[in-house]
């Protein structure tokens, strides 16, 4: 799967969460920090990770969680685990 497709899926989901949390959609960029720039809380981050695992059929170990801080980093991590699964 292409990295751009993964980023698009993550971005769409983050925008849904942003609407629910009353976060400005303009803050949702590939490099923006989920916590510092977008203002997502830990529960929202777990929801993002669980949704990505389900959507892409991968299992992301907890040890990766601290590194998944933006759409870009999340997409690269998902792509890594898709490749490992193949």
mmCIF file as gemmi writes it, N, C-alpha and C atoms, coordinates in Angstrom:
data_model
loop_
_atom_site.group_PDB
_atom_site.id
_atom_site.type_symbol
_atom_site.label_atom_id
_atom_site.label_alt_id
_atom_site.label_comp_id
_atom_site.label_asym_id
_atom_site.label_entity_id
_atom_site.label_seq_id
_atom_site.pdbx_PDB_ins_code
_atom_site.Cartn_x
_atom_site.Cartn_y
_atom_site.Cartn_z
_atom_site.occupancy
_atom_site.B_iso_or_equiv
_atom_site.pdbx_formal_charge
_atom_site.auth_seq_id
_atom_site.auth_asym_id
_atom_site.pdbx_PDB_model_num
ATOM 1 N N . UNK Axp A 1 ? 0.845 -1.185 0 1 0 ? 1 A 1
ATOM 2 C CA . UNK Axp A 1 ? 0 0 0 1 0 ? 1 A 1
ATOM 3 C C . UNK Axp A 1 ? 0.886 1.242 0 1 0 ? 1 A 1
ATOM 4 N N . UNK Axp A 2 ? 0.486 2.208 -0.773 1 0 ? 2 A 1
ATOM 5 C CA . UNK Axp A 2 ? 1.263 3.449 -0.885 1 0 ? 2 A 1
ATOM 6 C C . UNK Axp A 2 ? 1.186 4.269 0.398 1 0 ? 2 A 1
ATOM 7 N N . UNK Axp A 3 ? 2.295 4.925 0.716 1 0 ? 3 A 1
ATOM 8 C CA . UNK Axp A 3 ? 2.36 5.773 1.9 1 0 ? 3 A 1
ATOM 9 C C . UNK Axp A 3 ? 1.298 6.877 1.843 1 0 ? 3 A 1
ATOM 10 N N . UNK Axp A 4 ? 1.081 7.435 0.663 1 0 ? 4 A 1
ATOM 11 C CA . UNK Axp A 4 ? 0.096 8.518 0.534 1 0 ? 4 A 1
ATOM 12 C C . UNK Axp A 4 ? -1.319 8.036 0.866 1 0 ? 4 A 1
ATOM 13 N N . UNK Axp A 5 ? -1.636 6.79 0.516 1 0 ? 5 A 1
ATOM 14 C CA . UNK Axp A 5 ? -2.956 6.232 0.844 1 0 ? 5 A 1
ATOM 15 C C . UNK Axp A 5 ? -3.115 6.069 2.354 1 0 ? 5 A 1
ATOM 16 N N . UNK Axp A 6 ? -2.05 5.622 2.998 1 0 ? 6 A 1
ATOM 17 C CA . UNK Axp A 6 ? -2.085 5.45 4.45 1 0 ? 6 A 1
ATOM 18 C C . UNK Axp A 6 ? -2.263 6.809 5.117 1 0 ? 6 A 1
ATOM 19 N N . UNK Axp A 7 ? -1.485 7.807 4.663 1 0 ? 7 A 1
ATOM 20 C CA . UNK Axp A 7 ? -1.593 9.163 5.232 1 0 ? 7 A 1
ATOM 21 C C . UNK Axp A 7 ? -2.991 9.72 5.059 1 0 ? 7 A 1
ATOM 22 N N . UNK Axp A 8 ? -3.577 9.515 3.874 1 0 ? 8 A 1
ATOM 23 C CA . UNK Axp A 8 ? -4.936 10.02 3.622 1 0 ? 8 A 1
ATOM 24 C C . UNK Axp A 8 ? -5.939 9.407 4.584 1 0 ? 8 A 1
ATOM 25 N N . UNK Axp A 9 ? -5.826 8.095 4.824 1 0 ? 9 A 1
ATOM 26 C CA . UNK Axp A 9 ? -6.751 7.412 5.732 1 0 ? 9 A 1
ATOM 27 C C . UNK Axp A 9 ? -6.584 7.925 7.158 1 0 ? 9 A 1
ATOM 28 N N . UNK Axp A 10 ? -5.349 8.095 7.576 1 0 ? 10 A 1
ATOM 29 C CA . UNK Axp A 10 ? -5.087 8.602 8.93 1 0 ? 10 A 1
ATOM 30 C C . UNK Axp A 10 ? -5.602 10.026 9.052 1 0 ? 10 A 1
ATOM 31 N N . UNK Axp A 11 ? -5.316 10.866 8.052 1 0 ? 11 A 1
ATOM 32 C CA . UNK Axp A 11 ? -5.751 12.264 8.073 1 0 ? 11 A 1
ATOM 33 C C . UNK Axp A 11 ? -7.274 12.355 8.178 1 0 ? 11 A 1
ATOM 34 N N . UNK Axp A 12 ? -7.988 11.546 7.395 1 0 ? 12 A 1
ATOM 35 C CA . UNK Axp A 12 ? -9.454 11.56 7.434 1 0 ? 12 A 1
ATOM 36 C C . UNK Axp A 12 ? -9.962 11.221 8.837 1 0 ? 12 A 1
ATOM 37 N N . UNK Axp A 13 ? -9.352 10.213 9.442 1 0 ? 13 A 1
ATOM 38 C CA . UNK Axp A 13 ? -9.789 9.812 10.781 1 0 ? 13 A 1
ATOM 39 C C . UNK Axp A 13 ? -9.463 10.89 11.814 1 0 ? 13 A 1
ATOM 40 N N . UNK Axp A 14 ? -8.286 11.488 11.711 1 0 ? 14 A 1
ATOM 41 C CA . UNK Axp A 14 ? -7.897 12.561 12.635 1 0 ? 14 A 1
ATOM 42 C C . UNK Axp A 14 ? -8.865 13.745 12.498 1 0 ? 14 A 1
ATOM 43 N N . UNK Axp A 15 ? -9.271 14.052 11.278 1 0 ? 15 A 1
ATOM 44 C CA . UNK Axp A 15 ? -10.216 15.159 11.064 1 0 ? 15 A 1
ATOM 45 C C . UNK Axp A 15 ? -11.558 14.85 11.733 1 0 ? 15 A 1
ATOM 46 N N . UNK Axp A 16 ? -12 13.577 11.672 1 0 ? 16 A 1
ATOM 47 C CA . UNK Axp A 16 ? -13.233 13.192 12.368 1 0 ? 16 A 1
ATOM 48 C C . UNK Axp A 16 ? -13.09 13.427 13.871 1 0 ? 16 A 1
ATOM 49 N N . UNK Axp A 17 ? -11.967 13.016 14.422 1 0 ? 17 A 1
ATOM 50 C CA . UNK Axp A 17 ? -11.717 13.214 15.853 1 0 ? 17 A 1
ATOM 51 C C . UNK Axp A 17 ? -11.649 14.707 16.168 1 0 ? 17 A 1
ATOM 52 N N . UNK Axp A 18 ? -10.982 15.468 15.303 1 0 ? 18 A 1
ATOM 53 C CA . UNK Axp A 18 ? -10.841 16.912 15.517 1 0 ? 18 A 1
ATOM 54 C C . UNK Axp A 18 ? -12.212 17.58 15.593 1 0 ? 18 A 1
ATOM 55 N N . UNK Axp A 19 ? -13.125 17.152 14.728 1 0 ? 19 A 1
ATOM 56 C CA . UNK Axp A 19 ? -14.477 17.719 14.755 1 0 ? 19 A 1
ATOM 57 C C . UNK Axp A 19 ? -15.161 17.417 16.086 1 0 ? 19 A 1
ATOM 58 N N . UNK Axp A 20 ? -15.007 16.167 16.548 1 0 ? 20 A 1
ATOM 59 C CA . UNK Axp A 20 ? -15.62 15.771 17.821 1 0 ? 20 A 1
ATOM 60 C C . UNK Axp A 20 ? -15.025 16.519 19.007 1 0 ? 20 A 1
ATOM 61 N N . UNK Axp A 21 ? -13.715 16.833 18.918 1 0 ? 21 A 1
ATOM 62 C CA . UNK Axp A 21 ? -13.021 17.489 20.032 1 0 ? 21 A 1
ATOM 63 C C . UNK Axp A 21 ? -12.947 19.006 19.853 1 0 ? 21 A 1
ATOM 64 N N . UNK Axp A 22 ? -13.607 19.516 18.808 1 0 ? 22 A 1
ATOM 65 C CA . UNK Axp A 22 ? -13.617 20.955 18.526 1 0 ? 22 A 1
ATOM 66 C C . UNK Axp A 22 ? -12.197 21.505 18.313 1 0 ? 22 A 1
ATOM 67 N N . UNK Axp A 23 ? -11.414 20.772 17.507 1 0 ? 23 A 1
ATOM 68 C CA . UNK Axp A 23 ? -10.051 21.176 17.157 1 0 ? 23 A 1
ATOM 69 C C . UNK Axp A 23 ? -10.08 21.748 15.748 1 0 ? 23 A 1
ATOM 70 N N . UNK Axp A 24 ? -9.358 22.821 15.533 1 0 ? 24 A 1
ATOM 71 C CA . UNK Axp A 24 ? -9.289 23.476 14.233 1 0 ? 24 A 1
ATOM 72 C C . UNK Axp A 24 ? -8.666 22.528 13.206 1 0 ? 24 A 1
ATOM 73 N N . UNK Axp A 25 ? -9.408 22.231 12.122 1 0 ? 25 A 1
ATOM 74 C CA . UNK Axp A 25 ? -8.92 21.319 11.077 1 0 ? 25 A 1
ATOM 75 C C . UNK Axp A 25 ? -7.63 21.807 10.431 1 0 ? 25 A 1
ATOM 76 N N . UNK Axp A 26 ? -7.378 23.094 10.43 1 0 ? 26 A 1
ATOM 77 C CA . UNK Axp A 26 ? -6.158 23.63 9.825 1 0 ? 26 A 1
ATOM 78 C C . UNK Axp A 26 ? -4.914 23.14 10.565 1 0 ? 26 A 1
ATOM 79 N N . UNK Axp A 27 ? -5.076 22.707 11.803 1 0 ? 27 A 1
ATOM 80 C CA . UNK Axp A 27 ? -3.95 22.194 12.581 1 0 ? 27 A 1
ATOM 81 C C . UNK Axp A 27 ? -3.598 20.759 12.199 1 0 ? 27 A 1
ATOM 82 N N . UNK Axp A 28 ? -4.473 20.109 11.429 1 0 ? 28 A 1
ATOM 83 C CA . UNK Axp A 28 ? -4.262 18.714 11.052 1 0 ? 28 A 1
ATOM 84 C C . UNK Axp A 28 ? -3.399 18.667 9.79 1 0 ? 28 A 1
ATOM 85 N N . UNK Axp A 29 ? -2.081 18.575 10.019 1 0 ? 29 A 1
ATOM 86 C CA . UNK Axp A 29 ? -1.124 18.454 8.918 1 0 ? 29 A 1
ATOM 87 C C . UNK Axp A 29 ? -0.274 17.21 9.147 1 0 ? 29 A 1
ATOM 88 N N . UNK Axp A 30 ? 0.428 16.77 8.121 1 0 ? 30 A 1
ATOM 89 C CA . UNK Axp A 30 ? 1.217 15.54 8.225 1 0 ? 30 A 1
ATOM 90 C C . UNK Axp A 30 ? 2.311 15.615 9.286 1 0 ? 30 A 1
ATOM 91 N N . UNK Axp A 31 ? 2.885 16.796 9.487 1 0 ? 31 A 1
ATOM 92 C CA . UNK Axp A 31 ? 4.004 16.935 10.422 1 0 ? 31 A 1
ATOM 93 C C . UNK Axp A 31 ? 3.576 17.425 11.81 1 0 ? 31 A 1
ATOM 94 N N . UNK Axp A 32 ? 2.348 17.887 11.95 1 0 ? 32 A 1
ATOM 95 C CA . UNK Axp A 32 ? 1.886 18.433 13.232 1 0 ? 32 A 1
ATOM 96 C C . UNK Axp A 32 ? 1.847 17.345 14.303 1 0 ? 32 A 1
ATOM 97 N N . UNK Axp A 33 ? 2.278 17.699 15.492 1 0 ? 33 A 1
ATOM 98 C CA . UNK Axp A 33 ? 2.254 16.779 16.627 1 0 ? 33 A 1
ATOM 99 C C . UNK Axp A 33 ? 0.803 16.532 17.053 1 0 ? 33 A 1
ATOM 100 N N . UNK Axp A 34 ? 0.469 15.252 17.236 1 0 ? 34 A 1
ATOM 101 C CA . UNK Axp A 34 ? -0.885 14.916 17.678 1 0 ? 34 A 1
ATOM 102 C C . UNK Axp A 34 ? -1.235 15.637 18.98 1 0 ? 34 A 1
ATOM 103 N N . UNK Axp A 35 ? -0.287 15.684 19.913 1 0 ? 35 A 1
ATOM 104 C CA . UNK Axp A 35 ? -0.556 16.26 21.231 1 0 ? 35 A 1
ATOM 105 C C . UNK Axp A 35 ? -0.287 17.763 21.252 1 0 ? 35 A 1
ATOM 106 N N . UNK Axp A 36 ? 0.932 18.168 20.891 1 0 ? 36 A 1
ATOM 107 C CA . UNK Axp A 36 ? 1.333 19.574 21.018 1 0 ? 36 A 1
ATOM 108 C C . UNK Axp A 36 ? 0.624 20.513 20.048 1 0 ? 36 A 1
ATOM 109 N N . UNK Axp A 37 ? 0.446 20.086 18.802 1 0 ? 37 A 1
ATOM 110 C CA . UNK Axp A 37 ? -0.148 20.975 17.793 1 0 ? 37 A 1
ATOM 111 C C . UNK Axp A 37 ? -1.656 20.776 17.628 1 0 ? 37 A 1
ATOM 112 N N . UNK Axp A 38 ? -2.086 19.513 17.639 1 0 ? 38 A 1
ATOM 113 C CA . UNK Axp A 38 ? -3.507 19.229 17.411 1 0 ? 38 A 1
ATOM 114 C C . UNK Axp A 38 ? -4.312 19.175 18.702 1 0 ? 38 A 1
ATOM 115 N N . UNK Axp A 39 ? -3.643 18.956 19.816 1 0 ? 39 A 1
ATOM 116 C CA . UNK Axp A 39 ? -4.338 18.911 21.099 1 0 ? 39 A 1
ATOM 117 C C . UNK Axp A 39 ? -5.082 17.621 21.376 1 0 ? 39 A 1
ATOM 118 N N . UNK Axp A 40 ? -4.683 16.521 20.716 1 0 ? 40 A 1
ATOM 119 C CA . UNK Axp A 40 ? -5.333 15.243 20.993 1 0 ? 40 A 1
ATOM 120 C C . UNK Axp A 40 ? -4.892 14.738 22.363 1 0 ? 40 A 1
ATOM 121 N N . UNK Axp A 41 ? -5.794 14.061 23.057 1 0 ? 41 A 1
ATOM 122 C CA . UNK Axp A 41 ? -5.43 13.495 24.348 1 0 ? 41 A 1
ATOM 123 C C . UNK Axp A 41 ? -5.044 12.024 24.173 1 0 ? 41 A 1
ATOM 124 N N . UNK Axp A 42 ? -4.623 11.4 25.248 1 0 ? 42 A 1
ATOM 125 C CA . UNK Axp A 42 ? -4.128 10.024 25.17 1 0 ? 42 A 1
ATOM 126 C C . UNK Axp A 42 ? -5.221 9.052 24.713 1 0 ? 42 A 1
ATOM 127 N N . UNK Axp A 43 ? -6.448 9.291 25.101 1 0 ? 43 A 1
ATOM 128 C CA . UNK Axp A 43 ? -7.55 8.416 24.669 1 0 ? 43 A 1
ATOM 129 C C . UNK Axp A 43 ? -7.768 8.525 23.167 1 0 ? 43 A 1
ATOM 130 N N . UNK Axp A 44 ? -7.675 9.735 22.641 1 0 ? 44 A 1
ATOM 131 C CA . UNK Axp A 44 ? -7.83 9.923 21.195 1 0 ? 44 A 1
ATOM 132 C C . UNK Axp A 44 ? -6.696 9.23 20.441 1 0 ? 44 A 1
ATOM 133 N N . UNK Axp A 45 ? -5.484 9.293 20.991 1 0 ? 45 A 1
ATOM 134 C CA . UNK Axp A 45 ? -4.348 8.635 20.344 1 0 ? 45 A 1
ATOM 135 C C . UNK Axp A 45 ? -4.53 7.12 20.323 1 0 ? 45 A 1
ATOM 136 N N . UNK Axp A 46 ? -5.018 6.556 21.417 1 0 ? 46 A 1
ATOM 137 C CA . UNK Axp A 46 ? -5.272 5.115 21.442 1 0 ? 46 A 1
ATOM 138 C C . UNK Axp A 46 ? -6.343 4.742 20.421 1 0 ? 46 A 1
ATOM 139 N N . UNK Axp A 47 ? -7.342 5.595 20.289 1 0 ? 47 A 1
ATOM 140 C CA . UNK Axp A 47 ? -8.395 5.358 19.296 1 0 ? 47 A 1
ATOM 141 C C . UNK Axp A 47 ? -7.815 5.384 17.882 1 0 ? 47 A 1
ATOM 142 N N . UNK Axp A 48 ? -6.921 6.331 17.622 1 0 ? 48 A 1
ATOM 143 C CA . UNK Axp A 48 ? -6.259 6.411 16.305 1 0 ? 48 A 1
ATOM 144 C C . UNK Axp A 48 ? -5.499 5.117 16.035 1 0 ? 48 A 1
ATOM 145 N N . UNK Axp A 49 ? -4.676 4.697 16.991 1 0 ? 49 A 1
ATOM 146 C CA . UNK Axp A 49 ? -3.868 3.494 16.798 1 0 ? 49 A 1
ATOM 147 C C . UNK Axp A 49 ? -4.731 2.25 16.614 1 0 ? 49 A 1
ATOM 148 N N . UNK Axp A 50 ? -5.764 2.096 17.422 1 0 ? 50 A 1
ATOM 149 C CA . UNK Axp A 50 ? -6.648 0.936 17.304 1 0 ? 50 A 1
ATOM 150 C C . UNK Axp A 50 ? -7.351 0.92 15.953 1 0 ? 50 A 1
ATOM 151 N N . UNK Axp A 51 ? -7.78 2.074 15.498 1 0 ? 51 A 1
ATOM 152 C CA . UNK Axp A 51 ? -8.459 2.175 14.207 1 0 ? 51 A 1
ATOM 153 C C . UNK Axp A 51 ? -7.5 1.837 13.061 1 0 ? 51 A 1
ATOM 154 N N . UNK Axp A 52 ? -6.27 2.325 13.148 1 0 ? 52 A 1
ATOM 155 C CA . UNK Axp A 52 ? -5.288 2.046 12.095 1 0 ? 52 A 1
ATOM 156 C C . UNK Axp A 52 ? -4.937 0.553 12.061 1 0 ? 52 A 1
ATOM 157 N N . UNK Axp A 53 ? -4.808 -0.056 13.233 1 0 ? 53 A 1
ATOM 158 C CA . UNK Axp A 53 ? -4.522 -1.493 13.278 1 0 ? 53 A 1
ATOM 159 C C . UNK Axp A 53 ? -5.648 -2.28 12.608 1 0 ? 53 A 1
ATOM 160 N N . UNK Axp A 54 ? -6.878 -1.912 12.933 1 0 ? 54 A 1
ATOM 161 C CA . UNK Axp A 54 ? -8.035 -2.606 12.364 1 0 ? 54 A 1
ATOM 162 C C . UNK Axp A 54 ? -8.148 -2.352 10.862 1 0 ? 54 A 1
ATOM 163 N N . UNK Axp A 55 ? -8.021 -1.095 10.458 1 0 ? 55 A 1
ATOM 164 C CA . UNK Axp A 55 ? -8.184 -0.724 9.047 1 0 ? 55 A 1
ATOM 165 C C . UNK Axp A 55 ? -7.148 -1.383 8.148 1 0 ? 55 A 1
ATOM 166 N N . UNK Axp A 56 ? -5.898 -1.452 8.634 1 0 ? 56 A 1
ATOM 167 C CA . UNK Axp A 56 ? -4.813 -1.957 7.801 1 0 ? 56 A 1
ATOM 168 C C . UNK Axp A 56 ? -4.407 -3.388 8.149 1 0 ? 56 A 1
ATOM 169 N N . UNK Axp A 57 ? -5.078 -3.995 9.126 1 0 ? 57 A 1
ATOM 170 C CA . UNK Axp A 57 ? -4.817 -5.388 9.46 1 0 ? 57 A 1
ATOM 171 C C . UNK Axp A 57 ? -3.424 -5.643 10.013 1 0 ? 57 A 1
ATOM 172 N N . UNK Axp A 58 ? -2.931 -4.71 10.808 1 0 ? 58 A 1
ATOM 173 C CA . UNK Axp A 58 ? -1.6 -4.85 11.403 1 0 ? 58 A 1
ATOM 174 C C . UNK Axp A 58 ? -1.707 -4.779 12.917 1 0 ? 58 A 1
ATOM 175 N N . UNK Axp A 59 ? -0.654 -5.239 13.571 1 0 ? 59 A 1
ATOM 176 C CA . UNK Axp A 59 ? -0.562 -5.119 15.021 1 0 ? 59 A 1
ATOM 177 C C . UNK Axp A 59 ? 0.677 -4.29 15.332 1 0 ? 59 A 1
ATOM 178 N N . UNK Axp A 60 ? 0.465 -3.15 15.958 1 0 ? 60 A 1
ATOM 179 C CA . UNK Axp A 60 ? 1.57 -2.25 16.289 1 0 ? 60 A 1
ATOM 180 C C . UNK Axp A 60 ? 1.91 -2.443 17.759 1 0 ? 60 A 1
ATOM 181 N N . UNK Axp A 61 ? 3.144 -2.859 18.056 1 0 ? 61 A 1
ATOM 182 C CA . UNK Axp A 61 ? 3.519 -3.079 19.451 1 0 ? 61 A 1
ATOM 183 C C . UNK Axp A 61 ? 3.514 -1.79 20.265 1 0 ? 61 A 1
ATOM 184 N N . UNK Axp A 62 ? 3.214 -1.931 21.551 1 0 ? 62 A 1
ATOM 185 C CA . UNK Axp A 62 ? 3.182 -0.76 22.444 1 0 ? 62 A 1
ATOM 186 C C . UNK Axp A 62 ? 4.502 -0.011 22.455 1 0 ? 62 A 1
ATOM 187 N N . UNK Axp A 63 ? 5.59 -0.697 22.215 1 0 ? 63 A 1
ATOM 188 C CA . UNK Axp A 63 ? 6.903 -0.046 22.221 1 0 ? 63 A 1
ATOM 189 C C . UNK Axp A 63 ? 7.02 1.017 21.126 1 0 ? 63 A 1
ATOM 190 N N . UNK Axp A 64 ? 6.172 0.942 20.096 1 0 ? 64 A 1
ATOM 191 C CA . UNK Axp A 64 ? 6.174 1.922 19.007 1 0 ? 64 A 1
ATOM 192 C C . UNK Axp A 64 ? 5.373 3.185 19.357 1 0 ? 64 A 1
ATOM 193 N N . UNK Axp A 65 ? 4.446 3.079 20.305 1 0 ? 65 A 1
ATOM 194 C CA . UNK Axp A 65 ? 3.519 4.169 20.592 1 0 ? 65 A 1
ATOM 195 C C . UNK Axp A 65 ? 4.193 5.522 20.836 1 0 ? 65 A 1
ATOM 196 N N . UNK Axp A 66 ? 5.272 5.582 21.637 1 0 ? 66 A 1
ATOM 197 C CA . UNK Axp A 66 ? 5.897 6.892 21.882 1 0 ? 66 A 1
ATOM 198 C C . UNK Axp A 66 ? 6.454 7.56 20.615 1 0 ? 66 A 1
ATOM 199 N N . UNK Axp A 67 ? 6.734 6.752 19.586 1 0 ? 67 A 1
ATOM 200 C CA . UNK Axp A 67 ? 7.297 7.291 18.344 1 0 ? 67 A 1
ATOM 201 C C . UNK Axp A 67 ? 6.222 7.784 17.373 1 0 ? 67 A 1
ATOM 202 N N . UNK Axp A 68 ? 4.981 7.438 17.624 1 0 ? 68 A 1
ATOM 203 C CA . UNK Axp A 68 ? 3.89 7.787 16.708 1 0 ? 68 A 1
ATOM 204 C C . UNK Axp A 68 ? 3.3 9.113 17.17 1 0 ? 68 A 1
ATOM 205 N N . UNK Axp A 69 ? 3.904 10.192 16.712 1 0 ? 69 A 1
ATOM 206 C CA . UNK Axp A 69 ? 3.546 11.519 17.213 1 0 ? 69 A 1
ATOM 207 C C . UNK Axp A 69 ? 2.898 12.42 16.163 1 0 ? 69 A 1
ATOM 208 N N . UNK Axp A 70 ? 2.821 11.954 14.912 1 0 ? 70 A 1
ATOM 209 C CA . UNK Axp A 70 ? 2.236 12.77 13.843 1 0 ? 70 A 1
ATOM 210 C C . UNK Axp A 70 ? 1.645 11.841 12.788 1 0 ? 70 A 1
ATOM 211 N N . UNK Axp A 71 ? 0.9 12.408 11.852 1 0 ? 71 A 1
ATOM 212 C CA . UNK Axp A 71 ? 0.341 11.616 10.753 1 0 ? 71 A 1
ATOM 213 C C . UNK Axp A 71 ? 1.471 10.966 9.972 1 0 ? 71 A 1
ATOM 214 N N . UNK Axp A 72 ? 2.526 11.73 9.695 1 0 ? 72 A 1
ATOM 215 C CA . UNK Axp A 72 ? 3.662 11.221 8.931 1 0 ? 72 A 1
ATOM 216 C C . UNK Axp A 72 ? 4.296 10.014 9.623 1 0 ? 72 A 1
ATOM 217 N N . UNK Axp A 73 ? 4.573 10.152 10.911 1 0 ? 73 A 1
ATOM 218 C CA . UNK Axp A 73 ? 5.209 9.059 11.65 1 0 ? 73 A 1
ATOM 219 C C . UNK Axp A 73 ? 4.277 7.864 11.796 1 0 ? 73 A 1
ATOM 220 N N . UNK Axp A 74 ? 2.994 8.128 11.982 1 0 ? 74 A 1
ATOM 221 C CA . UNK Axp A 74 ? 2.008 7.062 12.079 1 0 ? 74 A 1
ATOM 222 C C . UNK Axp A 74 ? 1.949 6.282 10.763 1 0 ? 74 A 1
ATOM 223 N N . UNK Axp A 75 ? 1.928 6.989 9.651 1 0 ? 75 A 1
ATOM 224 C CA . UNK Axp A 75 ? 1.858 6.348 8.33 1 0 ? 75 A 1
ATOM 225 C C . UNK Axp A 75 ? 3.087 5.484 8.067 1 0 ? 75 A 1
ATOM 226 N N . UNK Axp A 76 ? 4.262 5.994 8.407 1 0 ? 76 A 1
ATOM 227 C CA . UNK Axp A 76 ? 5.489 5.216 8.211 1 0 ? 76 A 1
ATOM 228 C C . UNK Axp A 76 ? 5.479 3.955 9.076 1 0 ? 76 A 1
ATOM 229 N N . UNK Axp A 77 ? 4.975 4.067 10.297 1 0 ? 77 A 1
ATOM 230 C CA . UNK Axp A 77 ? 4.91 2.909 11.19 1 0 ? 77 A 1
ATOM 231 C C . UNK Axp A 77 ? 3.928 1.877 10.643 1 0 ? 77 A 1
ATOM 232 N N . UNK Axp A 78 ? 2.759 2.323 10.207 1 0 ? 78 A 1
ATOM 233 C CA . UNK Axp A 78 ? 1.762 1.406 9.641 1 0 ? 78 A 1
ATOM 234 C C . UNK Axp A 78 ? 2.344 0.722 8.407 1 0 ? 78 A 1
ATOM 235 N N . UNK Axp A 79 ? 3 1.493 7.541 1 0 ? 79 A 1
ATOM 236 C CA . UNK Axp A 79 ? 3.575 0.931 6.323 1 0 ? 79 A 1
ATOM 237 C C . UNK Axp A 79 ? 4.636 -0.131 6.669 1 0 ? 79 A 1
ATOM 238 N N . UNK Axp A 80 ? 5.429 0.124 7.688 1 0 ? 80 A 1
ATOM 239 C CA . UNK Axp A 80 ? 6.456 -0.822 8.133 1 0 ? 80 A 1
ATOM 240 C C . UNK Axp A 80 ? 5.818 -2.165 8.538 1 0 ? 80 A 1
ATOM 241 N N . UNK Axp A 81 ? 4.725 -2.112 9.276 1 0 ? 81 A 1
ATOM 242 C CA . UNK Axp A 81 ? 4.085 -3.333 9.74 1 0 ? 81 A 1
ATOM 243 C C . UNK Axp A 81 ? 3.273 -4.016 8.633 1 0 ? 81 A 1
ATOM 244 N N . UNK Axp A 82 ? 2.799 -3.272 7.675 1 0 ? 82 A 1
ATOM 245 C CA . UNK Axp A 82 ? 2.154 -3.887 6.5 1 0 ? 82 A 1
ATOM 246 C C . UNK Axp A 82 ? 3.213 -4.671 5.726 1 0 ? 82 A 1
ATOM 247 N N . UNK Axp A 83 ? 4.375 -4.083 5.545 1 0 ? 83 A 1
ATOM 248 C CA . UNK Axp A 83 ? 5.466 -4.747 4.808 1 0 ? 83 A 1
ATOM 249 C C . UNK Axp A 83 ? 5.934 -6.011 5.533 1 0 ? 83 A 1
ATOM 250 N N . UNK Axp A 84 ? 6.022 -5.938 6.864 1 0 ? 84 A 1
ATOM 251 C CA . UNK Axp A 84 ? 6.452 -7.089 7.638 1 0 ? 84 A 1
ATOM 252 C C . UNK Axp A 84 ? 5.438 -8.23 7.547 1 0 ? 84 A 1
ATOM 253 N N . UNK Axp A 85 ? 4.178 -7.868 7.438 1 0 ? 85 A 1
ATOM 254 C CA . UNK Axp A 85 ? 3.103 -8.871 7.371 1 0 ? 85 A 1
ATOM 255 C C . UNK Axp A 85 ? 3.09 -9.577 6.025 1 0 ? 85 A 1
ATOM 256 N N . UNK Axp A 86 ? 3.519 -8.86 4.992 1 0 ? 86 A 1
ATOM 257 C CA . UNK Axp A 86 ? 3.451 -9.414 3.605 1 0 ? 86 A 1
ATOM 258 C C . UNK Axp A 86 ? 4.457 -10.522 3.357 1 0 ? 86 A 1
